[in-house]
């Protein structure tokens, strides 16, 4: 999927902008975010369409808004440290996951994120 997107992005033709799809990813969220970040570092993704579900929707949203993967990881680690996630054992995210994700997106997404992701 990413190889096809890279091939389309590299072509000089007037082909429609490529679509980048990030399916529900679970533990592969960071891989998808890194892959879209790598594509963004090599190609202009401004006209691309992004779609995703679950964790893939987060990766697609970050990519559509031009957020850097390194920044996303740093903010996520900081929020988890502040919430004591790394000291809480196997159920570390229980009861705090939603607030961490809201704070994470609040710090990362630009003010015009809804407009960038419309459609």
N, C-alpha and C positions, 0 to 999 in steps of 0.2 A: 504494500500500500504506500509506504513512504518513498520507495524507489520510484513508483509511478508518479507520485506528486513531484519529486525532484526532477524527473525527466521533463514533465510538463512545464515546471517553473523555468527550467533551463532553455526551453525552446524559444525561439525568437518570433514564432508565428503569432497571429492574432487570435489564437485559440482562446476559448473562454477561460477565466481564472479557475485554477484547480480547486477542488474541494478536499478538505482534510478532515477525516473522520476519526474520532477517538472513541472507540467503544468503551463500555463499562470496564474499568481497569483494575479496581481493587489495588493490589500491591504493585501493579505496573504503572500507576499514576506517574511516578517520577520518571519512568522510562519514556512514557508518552510526552510528558512535559519537556524532557530533555531532547527528544527527537524533534518536536515542533520548534524548540528553541534553536536547534542546529540548523533546521531548514530556514528559520528566520535570519540566522547569521549569514547565510549564503545567498538567499533570494529575497526579493521584495514580496512580502505576503499581503500587502495592503488590499489587493482585490480578491484575495482568496476567501472562500466560504468555509466556515468551520462548523462542525457538528460533533456532539458527543452525548454520552449518557453517563450518569453517576460520576465517578472519578474522571472519566473521559470528558465530561462536560466541563469540569474544572480546568483540565488541560486545554481544551478548546477555547474556553473563555480567556484564560491567561494569554494564549497565543493570539487570539483576535484583538486583545487589548495591548499587545506589544510588551507584556510583562517579561522580565528576564528570569530565567529558571534559577539562577544563582540567588537573586533577590528573594524569590519565592521560598527557596530552601532556608535561607537565613532567617526570614521572618517566621517560618514554621518552627524552626528549631528554637528560636527565642520565645515564642508563645508557649511551646511545650515545656521549656525550662521554667518559665514563669508560673505555669499551672502545676508544676511538680510532676508532670507526666512520667519522667524518667525514673522517679523514685517510688512510683505507686504499684509496681508489680504488674501481673498479667492483665488486669482490668483497668489499666492506667487511663484509658480514654473515656471510661464509663462516667457519664454525667458531665463531662467537660468538652466532648467532641464538637457539639454544635456551636458552642460559644467560641471555641478556638477557630473553627472554620470561618465563622462570621467576622471575627477580628482579623483573621488572615486576609480574607478578601477585602475587608475595609481598608487595610493598609496597602494592599497591592494594586487594586483596581483604580484606574483613573476616574475622575468625576464624570466623564462621558461614556463610561463602560456600557450603559444600557443602549445608547445610540450606536456604538461600535458593534454591538452584538445583535442589533435588531435584524430580524429576517432570518 
